[in-house]
Amino acid sequence: MATVDECRQALQDLAERLERNAETVRERIDLDRTLACRISDLETAFHGRLTGGRLVNLTDGDDPKAKIAISASSDDLVALVRGDLDVTRAVANRRVSIKANPFDLLKLRKLL
């Protein structure tokens, strides 16, 4: 099981990767949404905002009003961010849950 710090680092790594590719991502994904990432086995969460092809304002804690909510175990979150776990298969196998409106899901698919 990954730790809270490893999950936080994985999300920060994702934010840095998006920052490096913001221009490319922004062209494909025009999102401005709040995001919550809930880690089921650690009973913790993080939240931030997806905007302009970036993940910004990443903070500890949940945002129950987030427009996009991702739930996963700590190991699955780390594997997703590293690229070791395919998001489509993870969702199909119920290892990862993503709650968002259908249009946002289509855009997120390009991001993940």
C-alpha positions in Angstrom: 0.0 0.0 0.0 1.3 3.4 -1.0 1.5 6.1 1.7 -0.3 9.5 1.8 3.0 11.1 0.9 3.5 8.9 -2.1 0.0 9.7 -3.3 0.6 13.4 -2.8 3.9 13.1 -4.7 2.2 11.2 -7.6 -0.4 14.0 -7.9 2.4 16.6 -7.8 4.3 14.7 -10.5 1.1 14.7 -12.6 0.7 18.4 -12.1 4.3 19.0 -13.2 3.9 16.8 -16.3 0.8 18.7 -17.2 2.6 22.0 -16.6 5.4 21.0 -19.0 2.8 20.0 -21.6 0.2 22.7 -20.9 0.2 24.2 -24.4 -0.4 20.9 -26.1 -2.9 19.8 -23.5 -4.8 23.1 -23.6 -5.4 22.6 -27.3 -7.0 19.2 -26.8 -8.6 19.7 -23.5 -10.5 22.9 -22.6 -11.5 22.2 -19.0 -11.9 24.4 -16.0 -13.2 22.1 -13.3 -12.6 21.4 -9.7 -11.2 18.0 -9.0 -11.2 15.7 -6.0 -9.0 12.6 -5.8 -10.2 10.2 -3.0 -7.8 7.5 -1.8 -10.1 4.7 -0.5 -7.6 2.6 1.4 -6.0 5.6 3.2 -9.3 7.4 3.9 -7.8 10.6 2.6 -8.3 12.9 -0.3 -6.7 15.7 -2.3 -8.3 18.4 -4.4 -7.4 21.0 -6.9 -8.5 22.5 -10.2 -8.0 21.4 -13.8 -7.7 24.6 -15.9 -5.8 25.7 -19.0 -4.3 22.2 -19.4 -2.8 22.4 -15.8 -3.6 20.9 -12.4 -3.3 23.8 -10.0 -4.0 24.5 -6.3 -3.4 20.9 -5.3 -4.2 20.7 -1.6 -4.9 18.0 1.0 -8.5 17.3 1.8 -11.7 16.5 0.0 -13.9 18.8 -2.0 -17.4 17.3 -1.8 -18.6 19.8 -4.5 -15.9 19.0 -7.0 -17.2 18.6 -10.6 -14.8 15.7 -11.2 -14.2 13.0 -8.6 -11.7 10.2 -8.9 -11.6 7.4 -6.4 -8.9 4.8 -6.3 -6.7 2.8 -3.9 -3.3 4.3 -3.1 -1.5 1.8 -5.2 -3.8 2.2 -8.2 -3.5 6.0 -8.1 0.3 5.8 -8.1 0.2 3.2 -10.9 -2.1 5.4 -13.0 0.1 8.5 -12.7 3.2 6.4 -13.5 1.5 5.0 -16.6 1.6 1.4 -15.2 -2.2 1.1 -15.1 -4.4 1.8 -18.1 -7.3 4.1 -17.0 -9.8 2.5 -19.3 -9.2 -1.0 -18.0 -9.0 0.3 -14.4 -12.4 1.9 -14.7 -13.8 -1.2 -16.4 -12.5 -3.4 -13.7 -13.8 -1.0 -11.0 -10.4 -0.4 -9.6 -10.9 3.3 -10.4 -14.1 5.3 -10.3 -14.4 8.6 -12.1 -17.5 10.7 -11.6 -18.0 13.6 -14.0 -20.5 14.7 -16.6 -20.2 12.7 -19.9 -18.6 15.6 -21.8 -15.9 16.0 -19.2 -15.2 12.2 -19.2 -14.5 12.4 -22.9 -12.0 15.2 -22.4 -10.4 13.5 -19.4 -9.8 10.4 -21.4 -7.4 12.4 -23.6 -5.7 13.6 -20.5 -5.3 10.3 -18.7 
